[in-house]
Amino acid sequence: MNRTIAAASSSSSRNKGVLLLAAVFGILSAMLMFAFLNSRGGDNSEINEQLNSGAGAETVVVVTRDINVGDRITPDMLGTKTVPAVALIDGWMKDSDASKLEGQIAVAPMYAGEQVIESKVSTYEGQNTLTWKVPEGMRSLGLMVPHEGWISGGMPQPGDRVDVLGITVLTSVDPLTGQERPDLLAGYIAQDIQVLSMAQTLVKTVPKVTAENGETTVSGEPGAQAVVADEDAGTYEKAISLILALPPDLAAKVALIDALEDDVGQYRILVRQKGDGDPISGKITYSFQDIFAR
């Protein structure tokens, strides 16, 4: 009986020892795995390169920080990374092409570590003429500016949104007295219109990017482009012309006012606050009597 109890006690001790050893090895394995994963944290670590390199692996261009739409690509935004063949994205760029990306504009957001693909950058080559800037369904209308006051002192920039106010100075005859009297009329001919050009400076745009069902689509349609701030933009006090994007019917109306002699018809360009696309509420035409209403 005593031998049975002693054997059972010995067996129990051995089992505890095995369990303790298993626990120690488990902890040791976890520590080794942590150290291994930690060593892979840097993109340039030798272990990371060894695991990624292999048949079909390529060294590609990646971005080193987040890049927004419209940002100009600079050398400090770019890096390289060795990527296995199965992880290459369509349109990836070789590390030797990194210098070609400098100065280009991002047309889609990119995030740190992401591979740079051709569809997400643009050089604007072939798109620097006016026809590329006219939104879909619109027509460009060029206006000569005889006085800088007609366009808010020449200060609008390409890409600004404006209203066009038409002013006519005519005369009417009183049917009872036969006397002539001034017949002045002012009215908003067009609202929320994009300025395509001031003098010879065109608006800069990038295509609209949409993401649906996990796929990114870059639109090349002029009407689906976003305005990009011009880093070299100045003022246009001496501008003598501007080009507006107008629907065909409104283009005809503005052109009629522009064709009149200055003492008969004039226009004014009223700049809108950025982001204000609301139509003017209430009255949009005014007569001479409205100035000094009784």
C-alpha positions as CSV (number, residue, x, y, z in Angstrom):
1,M,0.0,0.0,0.0
2,N,2.8,2.4,0.9
3,R,4.6,1.6,-2.3
4,T,1.5,2.5,-4.3
5,I,1.1,5.8,-2.6
6,A,4.9,6.6,-3.1
7,A,4.6,5.7,-6.8
8,A,1.6,7.9,-7.3
9,S,3.4,10.8,-5.5
10,S,6.4,10.3,-7.7
11,S,4.3,10.3,-10.9
12,S,2.5,13.5,-9.8
13,S,5.9,15.2,-9.2
14,R,7.1,14.2,-12.6
15,N,3.9,15.5,-14.2
16,K,4.3,18.8,-12.4
17,G,7.9,19.0,-13.6
18,V,6.8,18.4,-17.2
19,L,4.2,21.1,-17.0
20,L,6.6,23.5,-15.5
21,L,9.1,22.8,-18.2
22,A,6.4,23.2,-20.9
23,A,5.5,26.6,-19.4
24,V,9.1,27.7,-19.4
25,F,9.6,26.7,-23.0
26,G,6.3,28.4,-23.9
27,I,7.5,31.7,-22.4
28,L,10.9,31.3,-24.1
29,S,9.3,30.7,-27.5
30,A,7.1,33.8,-27.0
31,M,10.1,35.9,-26.2
32,L,12.0,34.6,-29.2
33,M,9.1,35.3,-31.5
34,F,8.7,38.8,-30.1
35,A,12.4,39.5,-30.7
36,F,12.1,38.1,-34.2
37,L,9.1,40.3,-35.1
38,N,10.7,43.3,-33.5
39,S,13.8,42.8,-35.6
40,R,11.5,43.1,-38.7
41,G,10.2,46.5,-37.6
42,G,12.6,48.6,-39.9
43,D,12.1,48.5,-43.6
44,N,15.9,48.3,-44.1
45,S,16.6,45.5,-41.7
46,E,18.5,42.6,-43.1
47,I,16.0,40.0,-41.9
48,N,13.2,41.9,-43.6
49,E,15.1,42.0,-46.9
50,Q,16.0,38.3,-46.7
51,L,12.4,37.3,-46.2
52,N,11.0,39.6,-48.9
53,S,13.7,38.8,-51.5
54,G,13.4,35.8,-53.6
55,A,12.2,34.8,-57.0
56,G,10.4,37.7,-58.7
57,A,11.0,40.1,-55.8
58,E,11.5,43.8,-56.9
59,T,12.8,46.9,-55.2
60,V,10.0,49.5,-55.6
61,V,9.4,53.1,-54.8
62,V,7.4,53.8,-51.6
63,V,6.3,56.9,-49.8
64,T,7.9,57.7,-46.5
65,R,5.0,59.7,-45.2
66,D,1.3,60.4,-45.9
67,I,0.7,62.5,-49.0
68,N,-2.5,64.4,-49.8
69,V,-4.1,65.1,-53.2
70,G,-2.5,68.0,-54.8
71,D,0.8,67.7,-52.9
72,R,4.0,68.1,-55.0
73,I,6.3,65.1,-54.7
74,T,9.7,65.9,-53.2
75,P,12.7,63.6,-52.6
76,D,12.2,63.4,-48.9
77,M,8.8,61.8,-49.5
78,L,10.2,58.8,-51.4
79,G,12.0,55.7,-50.3
80,T,12.6,52.1,-51.6
81,K,11.5,48.7,-50.4
82,T,12.1,45.1,-51.5
83,V,8.7,43.5,-52.2
84,P,8.0,39.9,-53.0
85,A,6.4,39.2,-56.4
86,V,3.0,38.3,-54.9
87,A,2.8,41.7,-53.1
88,L,3.6,43.9,-56.2
89,I,0.7,46.3,-57.1
90,D,-0.2,47.0,-60.7
91,G,1.6,50.1,-61.9
92,W,4.4,49.8,-59.3
93,M,7.6,51.8,-60.1
94,K,11.2,50.6,-59.9
95,D,13.6,52.3,-57.5
96,S,15.5,53.6,-60.5
97,D,12.4,55.6,-61.5
98,A,12.3,57.5,-58.2
99,S,13.9,60.6,-59.7
100,K,11.2,60.8,-62.3
101,L,8.5,61.3,-59.6
102,E,10.1,64.4,-58.2
103,G,8.0,67.5,-59.0
104,Q,4.9,65.5,-60.0
105,I,1.6,66.1,-58.3
106,A,-0.3,63.5,-56.3
107,V,-3.8,62.8,-57.8
108,A,-4.8,60.4,-55.0
109,P,-3.9,60.1,-51.3
110,M,-1.0,57.9,-50.5
111,Y,0.1,56.6,-47.1
112,A,3.5,55.9,-45.5
113,G,5.0,52.7,-46.7
114,E,2.6,52.5,-49.7
115,Q,3.9,51.6,-53.1
116,V,3.8,54.5,-55.6
117,I,1.8,53.6,-58.7
118,E,1.7,55.6,-62.0
119,S,-2.1,56.3,-61.8
120,K,-1.6,58.3,-58.5
121,V,0.8,60.9,-59.9
122,S,0.6,63.4,-62.8
123,T,3.1,65.6,-64.6
124,Y,0.3,67.6,-66.3
125,E,2.1,67.0,-69.6
126,G,-0.4,67.3,-72.4
127,Q,-2.9,68.9,-70.0
128,N,-1.6,72.4,-69.8
129,T,-3.9,73.8,-72.5
130,L,-7.2,75.5,-72.0
131,T,-9.3,72.7,-73.5
132,W,-8.3,70.4,-70.6
133,K,-9.6,72.9,-68.1
134,V,-13.1,73.5,-69.4
135,P,-15.6,71.6,-67.3
136,E,-18.0,69.2,-68.9
137,G,-21.0,70.9,-70.5
138,M,-19.4,74.3,-70.2
139,R,-17.8,76.8,-72.7
140,S,-14.9,79.1,-72.1
141,L,-15.5,82.8,-72.7
142,G,-12.7,85.3,-72.9
143,L,-13.4,88.8,-71.7
144,M,-11.2,91.9,-72.1
145,V,-11.0,94.0,-69.0
146,P,-11.0,97.7,-69.7
147,H,-10.8,98.7,-66.1
148,E,-9.3,96.8,-63.2
149,G,-12.3,97.7,-61.0
150,W,-14.5,95.5,-63.2
151,I,-12.8,92.4,-61.7
152,S,-12.3,93.4,-58.0
153,G,-9.1,95.2,-58.7
154,G,-7.6,92.4,-60.7
155,M,-7.2,90.2,-57.6
156,P,-9.1,87.0,-58.5
157,Q,-7.0,83.9,-59.1
158,P,-7.5,81.1,-61.6
159,G,-9.8,78.6,-59.9
160,D,-11.8,81.2,-57.9
161,R,-15.6,81.2,-58.2
162,V,-17.4,84.4,-59.2
163,D,-20.8,85.9,-60.1
164,V,-21.2,88.0,-63.2
165,L,-23.3,91.2,-62.8
166,G,-24.6,92.9,-65.9
167,I,-25.4,96.6,-66.0
168,T,-27.2,98.5,-68.8
169,V,-27.6,102.2,-69.1
170,L,-30.4,102.9,-71.6
171,T,-33.0,105.7,-72.0
172,S,-36.7,105.6,-72.1
173,V,-39.3,108.2,-73.3
174,D,-42.1,109.3,-71.0
175,P,-45.3,108.7,-73.2
176,L,-47.1,111.7,-71.5
177,T,-44.3,114.4,-71.6
178,G,-42.1,113.0,-74.3
179,Q,-39.1,113.6,-72.1
180,E,-36.2,111.1,-72.0
181,R,-35.2,109.6,-68.7
182,P,-32.4,107.2,-67.7
183,D,-33.4,103.5,-67.6
184,L,-30.8,101.7,-65.7
185,L,-30.9,98.0,-65.0
186,A,-28.5,95.7,-63.1
187,G,-28.9,92.0,-62.8
188,Y,-26.9,88.8,-62.0
189,I,-26.4,87.1,-65.3
190,A,-24.4,84.1,-64.0
191,Q,-23.7,82.7,-60.6
192,D,-20.9,80.5,-59.1
193,I,-18.7,80.6,-62.2
194,Q,-15.2,79.2,-62.3
195,V,-12.3,81.5,-63.4
196,L,-10.2,79.4,-65.8
197,S,-7.6,81.9,-66.5
198,M,-6.3,85.4,-65.6
199,A,-4.1,86.9,-68.2
200,Q,-2.0,83.9,-69.4
201,T,-2.2,81.9,-66.2
202,L,-4.3,78.8,-66.3
203,V,-6.0,77.1,-63.3
204,K,-4.2,74.0,-62.1
205,T,-6.3,70.9,-61.6
206,V,-6.0,67.2,-60.7
207,P,-8.5,64.5,-61.7
208,K,-11.1,63.4,-59.2
209,V,-10.4,60.1,-57.5
210,T,-13.2,57.7,-56.4
211,A,-13.0,54.5,-54.5
212,E,-15.7,51.9,-54.8
213,N,-15.7,48.2,-53.8
214,G,-12.0,48.4,-53.0
215,E,-11.0,49.7,-56.4
216,T,-9.7,53.3,-57.0
217,T,-10.8,55.0,-60.2
218,V,-9.0,58.2,-61.5
219,S,-11.2,60.3,-63.7
220,G,-9.6,62.2,-66.6
221,E,-12.8,64.2,-67.4
222,P,-12.2,68.0,-67.2
223,G,-15.4,68.4,-65.4
224,A,-14.3,66.0,-62.6
225,Q,-11.2,67.8,-61.6
226,A,-10.3,69.6,-58.4
227,V,-8.5,72.9,-58.3
228,V,-5.0,72.9,-56.9
229,A,-3.5,75.9,-55.2
230,D,-0.8,77.5,-57.3
231,E,2.4,77.9,-55.2
232,D,3.7,80.6,-57.5
233,A,0.4,82.5,-57.6
234,G,0.7,86.3,-57.5
235,T,-1.7,89.1,-58.0
236,Y,-3.2,90.2,-61.3
237,E,-3.6,94.0,-61.0
238,K,-2.4,94.5,-64.6
239,A,-4.5,91.6,-66.1
240,I,-6.3,92.7,-69.2
241,S,-8.2,89.5,-69.8
242,L,-9.9,86.7,-68.0
243,I,-11.6,83.4,-69.1
244,L,-14.7,82.1,-67.5
245,A,-16.3,78.6,-67.7
246,L,-20.0,79.2,-68.5
247,P,-23.0,77.2,-69.7
248,P,-23.6,78.0,-73.4
249,D,-26.7,80.1,-72.8
250,L,-25.1,82.2,-70.1
251,A,-22.0,82.6,-72.2
252,A,-24.2,84.2,-74.9
253,K,-25.7,86.6,-72.4
254,V,-22.4,87.7,-70.9
255,A,-21.0,88.2,-74.4
256,L,-23.9,90.5,-75.3
257,I,-23.2,92.7,-72.4
258,D,-19.5,92.7,-73.2
259,A,-20.2,93.7,-76.8
260,L,-22.0,96.9,-75.8
261,E,-20.2,100.3,-75.5
262,D,-19.0,101.1,-72.0
263,D,-21.6,103.9,-71.7
264,V,-24.4,101.5,-72.6
265,G,-23.5,98.2,-71.0
266,Q,-20.9,96.9,-68.6
267,Y,-20.3,93.9,-66.4
268,R,-18.8,93.3,-63.0
269,I,-17.0,90.2,-61.7
270,L,-17.9,89.5,-58.0
271,V,-15.7,87.1,-56.2
272,R,-17.3,84.5,-54.0
273,Q,-16.1,83.2,-50.7
274,K,-14.3,79.8,-51.1
275,G,-16.8,77.0,-50.7
276,D,-19.9,79.2,-51.2
277,G,-21.9,77.6,-54.0
278,D,-25.3,78.7,-52.9
279,P,-27.5,80.6,-55.4
280,I,-28.4,84.2,-54.5
281,S,-31.6,84.2,-52.6
282,G,-34.3,86.7,-53.4
283,K,-34.2,89.5,-56.0
284,I,-31.5,89.3,-58.7
285,T,-32.4,92.3,-60.9
286,Y,-32.5,96.0,-59.9
287,S,-33.7,99.1,-61.6
288,F,-32.8,102.8,-61.1
289,Q,-35.9,103.2,-59.0
290,D,-34.6,100.5,-56.6
291,I,-31.7,102.7,-55.6
292,F,-33.9,105.4,-54.1
293,A,-37.1,103.5,-53.5
294,R,-39.9,105.7,-52.1
